[in-house]
Amino acid sequence: MILQMTHLRTQPLFTFPLMLAAMLGLTGCAKEYTDYSAFIQTPKPIVTSNAYRLSPPDIIIIYSKRVREISGHHETIRPDGRITLPLLGSVFVAGKTPEQVSRELEQIAGQYYEDADVSLRVTHFNSKKIFVFGEVSRPGPYTYNGANTILRTLAAAQPTRLANPTHIQVLRPNGSGKMIKRMTIDLNKMVKEGDTTLDAVLSEGDILYVPPTLFAAAGLALQQILLPLQPAAATMNAPVQMGISATSYPFQGDANTNQFR
């Protein structure tokens, strides 16, 4: 029985069909996306042209020479888009620029102080993100600061050895989440040739996807196919392992008496 199970276990019964299915599931070539005009501006901007608008959970600090109750006050914008300040009370700030909020706070403070002066600064840009996925060491959201470029972001994310650096996708959804623009960039040209023509300044919500190489994709596809078979394989191997264990130490018995042999 043990020999039969061992023989069954060692036969590559499913190897070829599984590998063939994995390879057939792969696309022959990665698609090139060419919406370059949506990302590339001439001359190249230093920062994004969009005004920064506050949103939860940004953290701001407020300054005022005359209104001492709020000067130096730190506030995290709540999920309802409001902050609560001493004297001034609850104020809705989400969706507004820091300059707009400063003027609004000055108007409210003007009820209590003459020539009230209020300014604020964003200390933590927590609400705005860009995203990196795929074959990178550090996937996930990255803080958007208005100066994020493709090269800087990929340098921070660190593509792995399984990555295909010649077909990295830059994706840009609209406000409702629908994908509207995309382009394909070659990181090798940027790093090895110094060609930063497509090193665009990213916008809030942009997504970078680093695909795997053809061989890495084949390995991942094969792994997905084999994953459901692992519990069955473990069940088939269990009697074999039990048989091996029964004939191995310590079940071999005492060397002098040959007990259990």
C-alpha positions as CSV (number, residue, x, y, z in Angstrom):
1,M,0.0,0.0,0.0
2,I,2.8,2.4,0.9
3,L,4.7,1.6,-2.3
4,Q,1.6,2.2,-4.4
5,M,0.8,5.6,-2.8
6,T,4.5,6.6,-3.1
7,H,4.5,5.7,-6.8
8,L,1.2,7.7,-7.3
9,R,2.7,10.6,-5.5
10,T,5.9,10.8,-7.6
11,Q,4.1,10.7,-11.0
12,P,3.9,14.1,-12.6
13,L,0.3,13.4,-13.7
14,F,-0.9,16.9,-13.8
15,T,2.3,18.8,-14.5
16,F,2.1,19.3,-18.2
17,P,-1.6,20.2,-18.5
18,L,-1.3,22.7,-15.6
19,M,1.7,24.4,-17.1
20,L,0.1,24.6,-20.5
21,A,-3.1,26.1,-19.0
22,A,-1.0,28.7,-17.1
23,M,0.8,29.7,-20.2
24,L,-2.3,29.9,-22.3
25,G,-3.9,32.2,-19.7
26,L,-1.2,34.8,-20.3
27,T,-1.4,37.5,-22.9
28,G,1.4,37.5,-25.4
29,C,2.4,41.2,-25.1
30,A,1.5,44.0,-22.7
31,K,-0.6,46.7,-24.2
32,E,0.8,50.1,-24.8
33,Y,-1.3,53.1,-23.6
34,T,-0.5,56.5,-25.2
35,D,-2.6,59.1,-23.5
36,Y,0.5,61.2,-23.1
37,S,-1.1,64.6,-23.5
38,A,-3.2,64.0,-20.3
39,F,0.0,63.7,-18.2
40,I,2.7,65.6,-20.0
41,Q,2.8,69.4,-20.0
42,T,5.2,71.7,-21.7
43,P,7.0,73.4,-20.0
44,K,7.2,70.7,-17.3
45,P,5.5,72.1,-14.1
46,I,7.3,72.0,-10.8
47,V,4.1,71.2,-8.9
48,T,0.6,70.4,-9.8
49,S,-1.6,73.2,-11.0
50,N,-4.6,72.2,-9.0
51,A,-5.3,74.2,-5.8
52,Y,-5.1,72.2,-2.6
53,R,-8.5,71.7,-0.9
54,L,-8.8,70.6,2.6
55,S,-10.4,67.3,3.5
56,P,-10.5,64.8,6.4
57,P,-8.2,63.8,8.0
58,D,-5.8,66.7,7.1
59,I,-4.2,68.4,10.1
60,I,-3.9,72.2,10.1
61,I,-2.3,74.7,12.5
62,I,-3.8,78.2,12.9
63,Y,-1.9,81.4,13.5
64,S,-3.1,84.8,14.8
65,K,-1.4,87.7,16.4
66,R,-4.6,89.1,17.9
67,V,-6.9,86.2,18.5
68,R,-4.9,84.4,21.1
69,E,-7.6,81.7,21.7
70,I,-6.9,80.1,18.4
71,S,-3.2,81.0,17.7
72,G,-1.0,77.9,17.6
73,H,-4.1,75.6,17.7
74,H,-3.8,72.3,15.8
75,E,-6.9,70.7,14.4
76,T,-7.6,67.4,12.6
77,I,-10.4,67.8,10.2
78,R,-13.2,65.5,11.3
79,P,-15.1,63.0,9.1
80,D,-17.9,65.5,8.9
81,G,-15.5,68.1,7.4
82,R,-15.5,70.4,10.4
83,I,-13.1,71.7,12.9
84,T,-14.0,73.1,16.4
85,L,-12.0,76.1,17.7
86,P,-12.1,77.9,21.0
87,L,-14.3,81.0,20.8
88,L,-15.1,80.5,17.1
89,G,-16.9,77.2,17.5
90,S,-17.6,74.6,14.8
91,V,-16.6,75.6,11.2
92,F,-17.0,73.6,8.0
93,V,-13.7,73.6,6.1
94,A,-13.8,70.5,3.8
95,G,-13.5,71.3,0.1
96,K,-12.1,74.7,0.7
97,T,-8.6,76.0,0.1
98,P,-6.5,77.2,3.1
99,E,-6.8,80.8,1.9
100,Q,-10.6,80.5,1.8
101,V,-10.7,79.1,5.3
102,S,-8.4,81.8,6.6
103,R,-10.7,84.5,5.3
104,E,-13.8,82.8,6.8
105,L,-12.1,82.4,10.2
106,E,-11.2,86.1,10.1
107,Q,-14.8,87.1,9.5
108,I,-16.0,85.0,12.4
109,A,-13.2,86.3,14.7
110,G,-14.1,89.8,13.6
111,Q,-17.2,89.5,15.8
112,Y,-14.9,89.5,18.9
113,Y,-11.8,91.3,17.8
114,E,-11.1,94.4,15.7
115,D,-8.7,93.8,12.8
116,A,-8.7,90.1,13.4
117,D,-5.9,88.3,11.5
118,V,-6.0,84.6,10.9
119,S,-3.9,82.3,8.7
120,L,-3.5,78.6,8.6
121,R,-1.0,76.0,7.4
122,V,-1.5,72.4,6.5
123,T,0.9,70.3,8.5
124,H,-0.2,66.8,7.4
125,F,-1.6,66.2,4.0
126,N,-3.4,63.0,5.0
127,S,-6.4,63.2,2.7
128,K,-4.8,63.2,-0.7
129,K,-3.2,60.0,-2.0
130,I,-1.6,58.4,-5.0
131,F,-1.3,54.6,-5.3
132,V,1.3,52.1,-6.4
133,F,0.5,48.4,-7.0
134,G,2.0,45.4,-8.6
135,E,5.5,44.0,-8.4
136,V,7.0,46.5,-5.9
137,S,8.5,46.2,-2.4
138,R,6.3,48.9,-1.0
139,P,2.8,48.8,-2.5
140,G,-0.1,50.9,-1.3
141,P,-1.1,54.5,-0.9
142,Y,1.5,57.3,-0.9
143,T,0.9,60.8,0.5
144,Y,0.2,63.3,-2.3
145,N,2.1,66.5,-1.9
146,G,1.6,68.2,-5.3
147,A,5.2,67.5,-6.4
148,N,5.0,63.7,-6.8
149,T,6.6,62.5,-10.0
150,I,6.5,59.1,-11.6
151,L,10.3,58.6,-11.0
152,R,10.3,59.8,-7.4
153,T,7.3,57.6,-6.6
154,L,8.7,54.4,-8.2
155,A,12.1,55.1,-6.5
156,A,10.2,55.0,-3.1
157,A,8.1,52.0,-4.1
158,Q,11.1,50.0,-5.3
159,P,10.1,47.6,-8.1
160,T,11.2,44.0,-7.4
161,R,13.2,41.6,-9.6
162,L,9.9,40.2,-10.9
163,A,8.8,43.5,-12.3
164,N,8.7,44.4,-15.9
165,P,10.1,48.0,-15.9
166,T,9.4,48.6,-19.6
167,H,5.6,48.5,-19.4
168,I,4.7,50.4,-16.2
169,Q,1.2,51.8,-16.4
170,V,0.1,55.3,-15.2
171,L,-3.7,55.4,-14.6
172,R,-5.8,58.5,-14.0
173,P,-9.5,58.1,-12.9
174,N,-11.9,61.0,-12.9
175,G,-13.8,62.3,-9.9
176,S,-16.4,59.5,-10.1
177,G,-13.7,56.8,-10.2
178,K,-14.0,56.0,-13.9
179,M,-10.7,55.4,-15.7
180,I,-10.3,58.1,-18.3
181,K,-6.6,58.3,-19.2
182,R,-3.6,56.0,-19.1
183,M,-0.1,55.8,-20.5
184,T,2.7,53.3,-20.5
185,I,6.2,54.3,-19.5
186,D,9.6,52.7,-19.7
187,L,11.5,53.0,-16.4
188,N,14.6,51.6,-18.0
189,K,14.9,54.6,-20.3
190,M,14.5,56.9,-17.3
191,V,17.1,55.2,-15.2
192,K,19.6,53.9,-17.7
193,E,19.4,56.5,-20.4
194,G,18.3,59.5,-18.4
195,D,15.2,60.0,-20.6
196,T,12.7,61.7,-18.3
197,T,10.3,62.9,-21.0
198,L,7.5,60.9,-19.5
199,D,8.4,61.7,-15.9
200,A,5.1,63.5,-15.3
201,V,3.9,65.3,-12.2
202,L,1.2,63.1,-10.8
203,S,-2.3,64.2,-9.7
204,E,-4.3,63.2,-6.7
205,G,-5.7,59.7,-7.2
206,D,-3.3,58.6,-9.9
207,I,-2.4,54.9,-9.9
208,L,0.9,53.3,-10.9
209,Y,0.8,49.7,-11.8
210,V,4.1,47.7,-12.1
211,P,3.4,44.5,-14.1
212,P,5.3,41.2,-13.7
213,T,7.6,39.9,-16.4
214,L,6.3,37.1,-18.6
215,F,8.0,34.4,-16.6
216,A,6.9,35.9,-13.3
217,A,3.3,36.1,-14.6
218,A,3.5,32.4,-15.7
219,G,4.7,31.4,-12.2
220,L,1.9,33.4,-10.6
221,A,-0.7,31.8,-12.9
222,L,0.6,28.4,-12.2
223,Q,0.5,29.0,-8.5
224,Q,-3.1,30.1,-8.7
225,I,-4.0,26.9,-10.5
226,L,-2.1,24.7,-8.1
227,L,-3.4,26.4,-5.0
228,P,-6.8,24.5,-4.9
229,L,-5.0,21.2,-5.4
230,Q,-2.8,21.6,-2.3
231,P,-5.4,20.4,0.2
232,A,-6.0,17.3,-1.9
233,A,-2.3,16.6,-2.3
234,A,-1.9,16.9,1.5
235,T,-4.7,14.4,2.0
236,M,-3.1,11.9,-0.5
237,N,0.3,12.3,1.2
238,A,-1.0,11.7,4.7
239,P,-1.1,7.8,4.4
240,V,2.4,7.9,2.9
241,Q,3.8,10.0,5.7
242,M,2.1,7.7,8.3
243,G,3.7,4.7,6.7
244,I,7.1,6.3,6.7
245,S,6.8,7.3,10.3
246,A,5.8,3.8,11.3
247,T,9.1,2.4,9.9
248,S,11.4,5.2,11.2
249,Y,12.9,6.1,14.6
250,P,11.6,5.8,17.3
251,F,9.1,3.2,16.1
252,Q,12.0,1.0,14.9
253,G,12.3,-0.4,18.4
254,D,15.4,-1.2,20.5
255,A,18.5,-2.0,18.4
256,N,19.3,-5.0,20.6
257,T,15.9,-6.6,20.8
258,N,14.6,-5.6,17.3
259,Q,11.2,-4.9,18.9
260,F,8.6,-3.5,16.5
261,R,10.6,-4.8,13.5
